[in-house]
Amino acid sequence: MGDGRPDFSFSGLKTAVTKYVRETGLHPVSNGAEPSQGIKDLAASFQSVVVRSLVGTMERIAEEYLPRTLIVAGGVACNDALRESSRQAAERLGISVYFPSPHLSTDNAAMIAAAGTVKLQAGERAGLDLNADVTLRLQNIDVEDEALRRAGVHYKL
């Protein structure tokens, strides 16, 4: 992270968490059980480090490139702590920040896994020559879009 580039990895943080869990003897939460205070503290600490890292990088890059707006998107854009820290950073920078509506801030990997599961259960398999097609849509998107429009939900940045 010290090279000044905006790309970074959380692999070191994940390794540190794994080591901490191993050394402290934290145990996973059983189905339906309340997480221990240790697990809650670890989760809160992990979130804090990630949010500070993301927002700090965002601020540093914004100060360098002077954008007119910031956009926080993807599954992480649903995180309230990230949203609030990003709002505060944008205020400090004197620029606007936008977030997609939470129902549009989904984890792409989970969406792809869900779509793939349906295909797999239907017996469909792809060959090794499968390639990405950005024009494909999940089959129920129109139904969901219409239901959201009827409910008064508007897509927005």
N, C-alpha and C positions, 0 to 999 in steps of 0.2 A: 504494500500500500504506500510505501514511501517514494515510489518513482514518479508521483505526481499525475499519473494517468487516471482517467475516470473509471476505468474498469477495475474490479476487485473481486475477490473470492472470500467466502466465509468458511473455507475449509479449516483454517487455523482455529477459528472460533468453535467450529463443530468438534474438532479434536480436543480442544480444551474442555468442552462440555462433557464429552465422553470420558475423559480422564477424571474430571471432577465427580461424575456419577460413580465411576469405578472406585475411586478413592474414598468417597463418603458413604458408599453403600446404599444410595438411593434406590428404591425399588419402583418398578412401573405401577401405575394405578390399575387396580382390578376393575373389571366391568362394573359400573354403577357405584363404585366407591369414590369417596371424596379424596382429592389429591392431598398429600401431606403438605405441611407448610414449606418443607424443603423443596418439593417439586414446584410449588407456587413461586417461591423465591427464585429458583433457577430459571423458570419460564419468564418471570418479570425481568430478571437480569439480562437474559438472552435478548428479549425484545428491546430493552433499553440500548444495549450495545449495537444492535442492528439498526435501529432507528437513528441513533446518533451518527453512525457510520454513513448511512444513506443520505441523511439530510446534510451532514457536513460536506460530503462529496458534492451534493447538489449545489450547496451554497458556494463552494470553491469554484466549481465550473461556471456557475451563473455570474460570479464576480469577474471571471476571466472573459466570458463570451457575451455578457450583457444581453441576455434574451429579454423579450418584452413580456413573456409569460412562462410559467412552469406548468408542466402537466405530469401528474403522478398517476400511473396506470398499472394494470395487471392485477393479479390476485392480491398483492400486497397493498393495493390502494384501498382495500376495505379496512385496514388496520387503523383504528382510531388514534393511537399514539402517533403513527406516521403522519396521518392527516393533520393533526394538531401541530406537530413539529414543523411540518411543511408550510402550514399557514403562517406560523411564527417566522420562519425563515423568509418566506415571501414578503412578509411585512417589513422585516429588517432590510431586505433588498429593494423594497419599494416597487415590487411587481406583483402581478396577479398569479394565483395558482389555481389550477382546475383539476378536478377529480371526476372520473366517470361515476355515474350512479352506481351504488353498490351492486345492484343486480347485473351490471355489466362488468364488474370487477371480479372476474373469476380466474381460477387457476387453470391455465391452458392445459397443463398436463392432466389434470383431473377430467377436463372436458374430453380430451382425446381418449383417455382410458375408458370413460363411460361410453363414448361412441364406438370404440373398438370392442368393448364387451358385448354390446348389442349385436354387432356384426359376427363376432366369434360364436355367440350363442345361436345365431341363425345359420351357422355352418359355413360362413363366408371366410375365405382365406385369401391373402394377397400374395403375389409372387415376389421374388427378390428384386424385381424390376420396379416395384412400387415407388412412386415419386410423389412429392407434395403437390397439392392443387389448392391454392388459396381461394379459389372461387367456390369450393364446396361448402355447403351449409348443412348443419344438423337438421334432420327431417322435421323436427317439431318447432323450429324457430318461428315460422309464420304463425302457428297457433299461439305460441307464447307471446309473440309481439302483439297480436290482436288482443289477447287477454290483458296485456299490460296497457295498451292504448285505452281499452274500455275502462280500466281501473284508474285512468288519469295519469299514468306514469309516462313521462316524456324523457327521451334520451337527451342527455346533456353532458357537456364537458364541465 
